[in-house]
Amino acid sequence: MPGCLSIEGAFSRAVFPTSSEPQLAYLLLKLRSSGDPKGTRAPLNWSLVMDRSGSMRGEKIERLKAAVTLVIDRLSASDVLSVVLFNHETKTLISAGTVNDPDSLKKDVQKIKTGGGTMISVGMQAGIKELEKTPSQGRVSRLLLLTDGQTQGDDDICRDTAGRCSQANGPVIALGLGEDWNEDLLQDIARLSGGSWEWITSADQIEAIFEREAKTLEDTMADNVKLTFRFPIGVTVRKVFRVVPLTEEIAFTAVGERDIEVRLGGLTRDIGQGVLAEVLIAPKLERGDYRVAKADLSADFPVLNLYARQASLDMVAAFGPEPSGMNSEVTDYLDKIALVNLQSIATKRMKEGDAAGATKALRNLATKALELGNEDLASTAATEADSLTKTGAMSSSGTKQLISKTRKL
């Protein structure tokens, strides 16, 4: 039935052991939506926030112009578009408005010139201002940010603005071009806004990435997706991960004393999302069934003019003296998360100046990846470990490769 949400759940064990000690448990949730059988889509509200600093000169800016032109060609008269340019300051090239004269907009795009430094926050702030000109209800709203460089000391302002984007139902699609951008910052922007990020390794990929992101927005059926976990006394959440379609830790917000809310962006026609929550359960001495969480899923269906649609699932776990084995699907996800964590540890140790600790984490990552049959990731990790041993540093390209490869497991 169109406009419906579904939520399926499983635990890391069918039966947990009774114990006098607290124990970890994992809650796996699979989220899906049913769309419009007619195949229509919701109108979009898209703000493109583009780096035009001096480092974007040449092929980069020309490819970017072509990519923006491609987006304009895909939009209809019901869609809203804005284009913001930034270097050390900002310029609104196209103010938020419906796409009634695409040829005129494309002529404006061809006028883009490069120069100056890079201050991402001013672009983001101007972009969210353009998004907020159009009410989010009835539209799929996104802020697409592209940069090829390091911002000038305004990292925390970028993070604060990402939170504002989340509250405005405008998740950020953060795109880093080349090897000189700050992967930590763009990951944080995506995580805090409920959006996504991607590494564009070379300028000739820009158009394909823009086209892919445009298609994802067009295929979005459920938007403003929120997952709320309601925990009883004795259950404490530790971490939350997205495991489908990508593997990454995601932010959550405390709601009240024991509940948390996770913003998940959108659900497309064909691909749902998978979420894995790590919780600590207080000691359970007696056999029985215990409620561990209630999961409430909420989403809008702008194409159907349906809002705040709901689905819920009570998660009740069994405890007994003879515990079952681990859920194999959860184990597979935990293996992938372990690889993500090892990559994260290596990067963190390196930034702390602990080359030996970073090298150890990379060696462990290579070994674990090989055990799981991922020779490509193992080779990349081993190469970075060797480089670190010889030079005392990880390469920018290698660091980005490791982050990108682990999240796409």
N, C-alpha and C positions, 0 to 999 in steps of 0.2 A: 504494500500500500504506500503511495507517495507520501512523503513528509513524516515518515516514521524513523525512529532511532532504535537500534538494537544494541544490547550490551550482554556479553557473555563473560563468565568469570571462572577462574580455576586457581587452586592453591599450589604451592610448591610440593605439597604432600596431600594425598587423600586423607591420611590419618597422621596427626602429629603425636609425638611421644608425650605422655604425662611426665612432668618434671618439676623438681623443686627450684629450678633455675629458669630465668627468662630465656626465650629462644627466638631466633630470627625466623620470619616467615615471608614468603613472597606472594603477592596477589597479582595475578595476570588478568587483565581486562582487554577484551576485543570489542572495538567500537565500530559500528557501521551505520549507514543511513540509506534510505530508499529515496530515489530522486523522482524526477518528473518523467513519466513514460513517453511524453511527447518529445523529449530531447531538447527542450528549450533551456535557456540559461538565464541567470539573474543579471541585471545590469551591473556594471562595474564602477567603482570609484577608485582610480589608480593614480597615485602620485609617484612620478619618477624623479628621484633625487640623484643627480649625476655630477660626478667629480669632473671639473674642467681645469684642474690645476696644470701647471706647466709640464708635469710628467706625463700627462695624457696626450701630448702633442703627437702628430703623425698618424700612424695606423690605428692607434687606440681610439682617438676621437672620431676618426672617419668610420670605423666599425661601430662605434657607439651611435653615431648619427643614423647609420643604416638600421641598427637594431630598434631605435626609437621609431623610425619610419615604419618598420615592420609592425610594431605594436599599433601604431595609428591605423594602419591598413586593416587590422583585425577588429578594430572597435566599431561599434554601431552608434547611431545617433542618440541612443538612450544611455550610452556610457559617459562617464565623467572622467576627464583626464587633466592632470596638471603636470608640468615639467619644471623642476627647480634645478638650477645650476649652482655649484659652489666651488670656491677655492678657499681663500682666507676670508671671503665674504660671500654673500648669496645674491642670486638674481633669479626672479621668477620669470622664466621664459614664456610659459603658457599658464595663465591663471586657470583655476578649476572651472570647468564648464563642459557642457555636452559637446560631442564631436560632430558638429553640424557642417563644418567646412574643413575636411581633412587635408585638402591640398594646401590651404593657407597654413595649417599647423606644420605640415612637412616643410614648407618654405622657411618657417621660423627655425626649425631644427637645423637646417643647413647653415644658419648664421652663427652657430655655436663656435666660439673661439677659445683657445686655451691660454693659460697664464696664471701666475701667482702660486701661493702655497696651498695647504690643505687644512681646513677646519671643518670636520664632519658635522659637529653639533649644529652649526648655523644652517647647514643644508637640511638636516633632520627637522629642526624646529620650523623652518619655512615649509617643509613638506607636510608635516602634521597640521600646520595652519591651513594649508590648502585642502587636505582631506576633511577637516572639520567644517569647511564651508558647506558641505553636502551631508545631510542626515544619513547616518549609516544604515538605518532601517530600510529594507528593501533593496540593498545593494551589497555586493561583496567588495570590501574595501581593503586595500593593501598599499603600503609604502615600499617601493623598490629602491634600495640604495646601492649604488655602485661606486667603488673607490679603488684606486691603485696605490694608495700611499698611507703613511702614518699621519694621524691627526696631531694638531699642535697643542698638546697639553689639556685638551677638553674632554678626556675620556669619560670622566664621571658625569659630565653634562650629557654626553651621548647616552650613557646608561639611564640617567633620569628621564631623558626624552623617550627612550625605548619603553619605559614603564608607562609613560603618558600615551604612547601609541597603543599599548595593550588596553588601557582604560577606554580609549576612543574606538576600540574594535578595528584597529588598523595595524595588524601585525606587520613586522618589517621583514622583507626578503633582502638579506644583506649579501652582496656579491663583492668578493675581493678579486681584483684583477692582477695577475702577475705574481711577484714574490715579495714585494716590499710593504704590503699591508699588514696590519696587526690582527692576527688570527684570534687572539684572546678577546679583543674588543668586539670584533664582528660576531663571534660566538655569543658573547654576553648580550649584544643588541638583539640578536635573534631570540635567545632564551628569555630575556626579560619582556620582550614584546609578544611572545607566543608565536613567533614566526620561524623563519628558516634561514640558513646561510649556505653559500656555495663558493667554491674556489674555481675561478676561471683562469686556467693556466696560461692562456695566450689570447691575444686580441681576436684571432680568427674564430674563437668560440663564442664571442659575445652574442651574435645574432641567434645562434642555436639555443643558448641559454634563455634569452629573452622570449623566444618563441615557445620554449617549453614552459616557462613560468606563465605566459599568457594562456596557454592551453590548460594549465592547472587551474587558473582562476575561472576559466570558462566552464570547466568540469566540476567546479565546486557546487555541491548540492546543499550541504549543511554548513553553516558558518557560525562564527562566534561560539564555538563549541567549548563548553566548560564541563569539567569533571570534578565533582565534589565528593571527597571521602569523609564519611562521618564515623569517627572511631569511638567505641565505648571506653570507659575507664579501664586501664590495664593494657591498652594497645597504643603504641607510639610510632608514628611514621618517622623514618630516617631519611630515605631518598626516594625519588620517583624518576623512572626512566621511560622514555619513548623507545619501543623496540620494533615498531612497524610504523612507517616504512623505513626509518633510519634508527640507528642505535645511538642514543645520547641522553645524558641527564637533563631533566627539565625542571624549571623553577615552579615552586608552588607558594601560595599565599595562605597564611593562617586565617581561618574564618571562625571567630569565636574561640573557645577554650581548647577544643580538641579536633576541630574539623579543618580541612585544607581544601583549597580550590586550585585546580590546574587548568590553565587556558591552553587550548590545543589548536586554535586556528580553525581550519575547515576540514570537511570530509568530502572527497570527490566521488564521482559516480562509481568508479571501479575499485578504489583503494580505501580501506578503512584505516584505523590506527590501532596500535597495540600499546598498552601502558603496563608497566611492571612497577609495583610499589613494594619497597622493602620496609617491613614493620618489625617492631620488637614487642613480643607478647609476654605479659607477666606470667609467673609460674602457674601451671595448671596441674594440680595433684590428683584430681579425680577424672575418671573416664566420663566423656559426655560431649555434647555439641555446644560450641560457644560461638557467639556472634563476634566476628573480628572487625567487620566494617559494613557500612552501607554505602554503595556507590550510586550517586545521582548524576545522570548525564542530561545536559541541557544544550539546545542548539536552535538556531533560526534557520528557516528555509525561505530565503528571500524570493526565490523564483516562484514559490507557491503562496507567498504572503502569509506564511505561518511562522509564528514567533514563540520563543521560549518553550519549544516542544520538550517533553520529558521522557526519560526512561530510567528505571531504578533496578538495583540488584542488591539483595541482602546476601552477604558473604558469611556463611556459617561454617566453621571448621570443626572437624571431629578430632578428639584427643583420646588416646588409649594406650595401654601398656605395650602394644605391638604395632609400632609405627610402620607405615608403608614406605616404599622407596620414593625417590624424588620423581616428580613429574618431568618426563623427558623433554617436553617443549620448553618448560621453564629452565631446565638445565642448559639447553642450547642457548637461550637468551642470556643466561648468567655467564656462559663461556664468552659470548661476544662482549658483554659488559666488562668482563675481566680484562679483555684486550684494550678496550677503551680506557679503563682505569690505569693500566700499565703505561699506555701512551701519555696519559695525563700526568702520572707520577714523573716520568722521564722529563717532560717539559717543565714541570714545577721545580724539580731538582736542579735542572740546568739554570733556571732563572735565579735560583737561590745560590748559585755558584758552586753547587755540589756536583762536580763532573763525575766523580766516582759513583755517586748514587744514581745519576742519570744513565750512566753506562750500564749499571747493573739492571735498571728497569728496562732498558732497551734490549739487553741480552735475554731477559726473562720474557719480554714481548716476542722476540724472535722464536724462542723455544716454544712458547705457548701457541703461537700462530702455526708453527710447523706441526705441532701435535694435533691441531685442529684441521690440518690439511690446506692451510692458506700459505702457499709457498711465496706468493708475491709479497704479501705483508711481511712475512718472515725475512725475505731478502732485503726489503727496504729498512726494516728495523736493524738488521745486522750491519748493513752498510753505514747507517747513521752511528751505530755503536763504534764501528771501526774508525769512522771520521772523527768522532768525539775523542777517542783514545789518541789519535795522531795530532789533532789540531786543538783540542780542548774546547771545541764548540760544535753545536749542531747546525747544519745548514738550514737556511730559511726554507728552501725548497723541500728538503727532507722532512722538516717539522710539519709543513703543510700537507705533504703527502701522507704522513702517518695519521694526522688528524682526519683527513678526508677518507682514507682507506678504512680506518677502524669504524667510523660512523656509518659507512655504507655496507658493513658486513651483513 
